[in-house]
Amino acid sequence: MEAVNALKLLLTFDPYVYNIIGVSLQVSGIALLFSTLIGIPVGATLGLTHFRGKPFVTALLYTGMGFPPVVIGLFVFLLFSSVGPLGNLGWLFTTRAMITAQTIIAFPMVSGFTMAAVLSVDKNLMKQLQALGATRFQASWAAIKEARIGVLVAIIAGFGGIISEVGAVMLVGGNIAGKTRVLTTAIVLETRQGNFGVAIAFGIILLAITFIANLTMITLQKKHLFATE
């Protein structure tokens, strides 16, 4: 019966359900864009360069990949609270605060996986390109292009990490209906209220979004493998 109610909500384009889907995709999409724009250059730089503090920075990055999202949510909450350094912005309990939290969550994943992908590229590639007259920037760009599938995996891993996150967005967003309620927080709320059909509908949507993201990654990986054979 609950499964039937869930399908009915999806097929009738219930405004409540589709508003939550829209907010979820908006928040996670913008956060992923920001974390990608920052994370890929940082990860590529770490993969291509050697400096004294690199082991420390790398350890810091890997620590960030496993950092509890709810702790990041607490940090962002304190940052934007009325007594926080950025409290005058009025971002707490808005999608802006949620985007900030999710960007911080996704950044280490995007950056860390990008670094690993770049490190896996043949070390002789840059030397050969520079020997042929390429500048360091051109050689570095070629290495990043060579690692593009790994970079894509980094982006999708970042998206998967934030679209399914609940603690941070609950803290900084407040789970306000029509404004900051996303799929994960809606599942928690509807389950607590006994609205299992609605919770199941949100669960199906969340699984579908994650599946599509993973399917896209696998498809692009296959295309890359066939192109290089």
C-alpha positions as CSV (number, residue, x, y, z in Angstrom):
1,M,0.0,0.0,0.0
2,E,2.8,2.4,0.9
3,A,4.6,1.6,-2.3
4,V,1.4,2.4,-4.3
5,N,1.1,5.7,-2.5
6,A,4.8,6.5,-3.3
7,L,4.3,5.8,-7.0
8,K,1.1,7.9,-7.0
9,L,3.0,10.8,-5.6
10,L,5.7,10.5,-8.3
11,L,3.3,10.0,-11.2
12,T,0.9,12.8,-10.3
13,F,3.7,15.3,-10.2
14,D,2.9,16.3,-6.6
15,P,4.1,19.9,-6.1
16,Y,5.5,19.2,-2.6
17,V,7.6,16.3,-3.9
18,Y,8.9,18.1,-7.0
19,N,9.8,21.2,-5.1
20,I,12.0,19.2,-2.8
21,I,13.6,17.5,-5.8
22,G,14.3,21.0,-7.3
23,V,15.9,22.3,-4.1
24,S,18.0,19.2,-3.8
25,L,19.4,19.4,-7.3
26,Q,19.9,23.2,-7.0
27,V,21.9,23.0,-3.8
28,S,24.0,20.0,-4.7
29,G,24.5,21.1,-8.3
30,I,25.8,24.6,-7.3
31,A,27.9,23.1,-4.5
32,L,29.4,20.6,-6.9
33,L,30.2,23.3,-9.4
34,F,32.1,25.3,-6.8
35,S,33.9,22.3,-5.4
36,T,34.9,21.3,-8.9
37,L,36.2,24.7,-9.9
38,I,38.3,24.8,-6.7
39,G,39.1,21.1,-6.2
40,I,40.3,20.1,-9.7
41,P,43.0,22.8,-9.9
42,V,44.1,22.0,-6.3
43,G,44.2,18.3,-6.9
44,A,46.0,18.6,-10.2
45,T,48.6,20.9,-8.7
46,L,49.2,18.5,-5.8
47,G,49.6,15.6,-8.3
48,L,51.9,17.5,-10.6
49,T,54.2,19.3,-8.2
50,H,56.6,18.5,-5.4
51,F,57.1,20.8,-2.4
52,R,58.2,20.5,1.2
53,G,54.9,20.4,2.9
54,K,53.1,18.2,0.3
55,P,52.8,15.1,2.6
56,F,51.1,17.3,5.3
57,V,48.8,18.9,2.8
58,T,47.9,15.4,1.3
59,A,47.2,14.0,4.7
60,L,45.0,17.0,5.5
61,L,43.1,16.4,2.2
62,Y,42.6,12.7,2.9
63,T,41.4,13.6,6.4
64,G,38.9,15.9,4.9
65,M,37.6,13.1,2.7
66,G,36.6,11.1,5.8
67,F,35.5,14.1,7.9
68,P,32.0,13.7,9.4
69,P,29.6,15.9,7.4
70,V,27.6,16.8,10.5
71,V,30.8,18.4,12.0
72,I,31.2,20.5,8.9
73,G,27.6,21.5,9.3
74,L,28.3,22.6,12.9
75,F,31.3,24.6,11.7
76,V,29.1,26.4,9.0
77,F,26.3,26.9,11.5
78,L,28.7,28.7,13.9
79,L,30.2,30.6,11.0
80,F,26.8,32.0,9.9
81,S,25.1,32.2,13.3
82,S,24.2,35.6,14.9
83,V,27.3,35.5,17.0
84,G,29.5,34.1,14.2
85,P,32.0,36.1,12.1
86,L,29.7,36.0,9.1
87,G,26.4,36.3,11.0
88,N,25.6,39.7,9.4
89,L,25.1,38.0,6.0
90,G,21.9,36.4,7.2
91,W,22.7,33.1,5.4
92,L,21.8,30.7,8.2
93,F,18.7,28.5,7.3
94,T,19.0,29.4,3.7
95,T,20.2,27.5,0.6
96,R,23.3,29.6,0.6
97,A,24.4,28.1,3.9
98,M,23.6,24.6,2.6
99,I,25.6,25.2,-0.6
100,T,28.6,26.4,1.6
101,A,28.4,23.2,3.7
102,Q,28.1,20.9,0.8
103,T,31.0,22.7,-1.1
104,I,33.2,22.1,1.9
105,I,32.1,18.4,2.1
106,A,32.7,17.8,-1.7
107,F,36.0,19.7,-2.1
108,P,38.3,17.1,-0.4
109,M,36.7,14.3,-2.5
110,V,37.0,16.1,-5.8
111,S,40.5,17.3,-5.0
112,G,41.8,14.0,-3.6
113,F,40.5,11.8,-6.4
114,T,41.8,14.3,-9.0
115,M,45.3,14.2,-7.3
116,A,45.2,10.3,-7.4
117,A,44.2,10.3,-11.1
118,V,46.9,12.7,-12.1
119,L,49.5,10.8,-10.1
120,S,48.6,7.6,-12.0
121,V,49.6,9.2,-15.3
122,D,52.9,8.0,-16.8
123,K,55.6,10.2,-15.3
124,N,57.5,10.3,-18.6
125,L,54.7,12.0,-20.4
126,M,55.5,15.5,-19.2
127,K,59.2,15.0,-19.7
128,Q,58.6,13.9,-23.3
129,L,56.3,16.8,-24.0
130,Q,58.7,19.3,-22.5
131,A,61.5,17.8,-24.6
132,L,59.4,18.3,-27.7
133,G,59.1,22.0,-26.8
134,A,55.9,22.1,-24.7
135,T,55.7,24.6,-21.9
136,R,55.2,23.3,-18.3
137,F,51.6,24.5,-18.5
138,Q,50.9,22.7,-21.8
139,A,52.5,19.5,-20.4
140,S,50.5,19.8,-17.2
141,W,47.3,20.3,-19.2
142,A,48.1,17.2,-21.2
143,A,48.6,15.2,-18.0
144,I,45.2,16.4,-16.8
145,K,43.5,15.4,-20.1
146,E,45.2,12.0,-19.8
147,A,43.6,11.6,-16.3
148,R,40.2,12.9,-17.4
149,I,38.3,9.7,-16.5
150,G,39.7,9.8,-13.0
151,V,38.8,13.5,-12.8
152,L,35.3,12.6,-13.9
153,V,35.1,9.9,-11.2
154,A,36.2,12.6,-8.7
155,I,33.3,14.9,-9.7
156,I,30.7,12.1,-9.5
157,A,32.1,10.9,-6.1
158,G,31.7,14.5,-4.9
159,F,28.2,14.6,-6.1
160,G,27.3,11.3,-4.5
161,G,28.8,12.5,-1.3
162,I,26.6,15.6,-1.0
163,I,23.3,14.5,-2.6
164,S,23.0,11.8,0.0
165,E,24.2,13.9,3.0
166,V,21.7,14.7,5.7
167,G,23.4,16.0,8.9
168,A,25.0,19.2,7.6
169,V,22.1,20.4,5.5
170,M,19.7,19.7,8.4
171,L,21.8,21.8,10.7
172,V,22.4,24.8,8.5
173,G,19.2,24.7,6.4
174,G,16.7,24.0,9.1
175,N,14.6,21.7,6.9
176,I,12.1,24.5,6.1
177,A,9.3,23.4,3.8
178,G,9.4,25.0,0.3
179,K,12.8,26.6,1.0
180,T,15.5,24.4,2.4
181,R,14.0,20.9,2.6
182,V,15.9,18.5,0.4
183,L,15.4,14.7,-0.3
184,T,17.5,13.4,2.6
185,T,16.0,15.7,5.3
186,A,12.5,15.1,3.9
187,I,13.0,11.3,4.2
188,V,13.9,11.8,7.9
189,L,11.0,14.1,8.6
190,E,8.3,12.0,6.8
191,T,9.5,8.8,8.4
192,R,9.3,10.4,11.9
193,Q,5.7,11.5,11.1
194,G,4.7,8.1,9.8
195,N,4.2,9.2,6.2
196,F,6.1,6.1,4.9
197,G,4.6,6.4,1.4
198,V,6.1,9.9,0.9
199,A,9.4,8.8,2.5
200,I,9.6,5.8,0.1
201,A,8.9,8.1,-2.8
202,F,11.8,10.4,-1.8
203,G,14.0,7.3,-1.3
204,I,13.2,6.1,-4.8
205,I,14.1,9.5,-6.3
206,L,17.4,9.7,-4.4
207,L,18.4,6.2,-5.5
208,A,17.4,7.0,-9.1
209,I,19.5,10.2,-9.1
210,T,22.5,8.3,-7.6
211,F,22.1,5.5,-10.1
212,I,22.0,7.9,-13.1
213,A,25.2,9.6,-11.9
214,N,26.9,6.2,-11.6
215,L,25.6,5.0,-14.9
216,T,26.9,8.2,-16.5
217,M,30.4,7.5,-15.0
218,I,30.4,3.9,-16.3
219,T,29.3,4.9,-19.8
220,L,32.0,7.6,-20.1
221,Q,34.6,5.2,-18.8
222,K,33.6,2.6,-21.4
223,K,33.7,5.2,-24.2
224,H,37.2,6.2,-23.0
225,L,38.4,2.6,-23.0
226,F,37.1,1.9,-26.5
227,A,38.6,5.2,-27.8
228,T,42.0,4.3,-26.5
229,E,42.0,0.7,-27.9
